[in-house]
Amino acid sequence: MLTSFALSDQNVTWLEGAGLVVVALGALALLVFWIAALISVLAAPIGCGAKILWLLVVFSLPFVGSLLWFVVGRRMTPVS
């Protein structure tokens, strides 16, 4: 039996609303981290093949790929 819930049937408490805000802020932080990694990869002084590989890693694994770029990838770039 399928049941449908109307929005008015759900009692949203303050704590549930605060949890939603925390989740939304976490998602926004993850999005900013991911975009920062993409911009950093594109601006890095590395070869085209390495950029494509890092972009694939960051796109395929949004959080882990971004973290890998900032921990490992940026250290591999030559310092001018």
N, C-alpha and C positions, 0 to 999 in steps of 0.2 A: 504494500500500500504506500503510495507516495503522499507525503505530507508537505505542505508548503508553509513557510513561516513568513508572516507579514512583519515588517519592520516595527510596527506598533506592538506586536506580541512579545518582542524581545526587550527585556529590561537591561539597559546598559548602565552599569554602575560607573562610578568615578574611576575605580581601579581599572576596569576594562578600557575606559577611555584613555587613561594614562598609559596603559600597555600598548594601545594602538599608536600613541604618540611616540613611544620609545621605538617601536618597530619601524615607524615611518622615518624617524631620525636615523636609525641604523641603516635603513635602505638608502637614504639620501647620502649618508657618509660613504657607503659602499660604492654608490654611483660616482661620487666625487673622486674617490680613490682610483676607480677604474679609468675615469676620464684623464686624471692626472698621469696615470701610467701610460695611456695611449699617447698623450702629448709628449711625455718624456721620451718614449721610444722613438717617436717621429723626429724629435729634436736632437737625438743622440748622434754623435759623430761616428757612426758605425756604417759598415757596408750595407748595400741594398739587400743582399741575401739574409744578413743577420737581422735587419729591420723586419723583413717579411716574416722570418721565423719567430721573432719576439712578438710581432703583432698577432700572429696565429696563436701563440701561447696565451697572450693576454685576452684575446677574443674567446678562445676555447674554454679557458678556466678563469673566469672574471676575477675572483678574489685571489686564488692561489697564483694565477699567472701574474697578476699585478704585484703581489708580494714577492714572487720570484724575481721579477724585473728589478724592483727596488733593492732587494737584498743581494742578488747575484749579478744581474745584467748590467747595472750601472757601474759596478766595480770593474767589469771587463772592458769598459770603454776607455780609449786612450785619453790620458790627461794632456791638455795642450799647455 
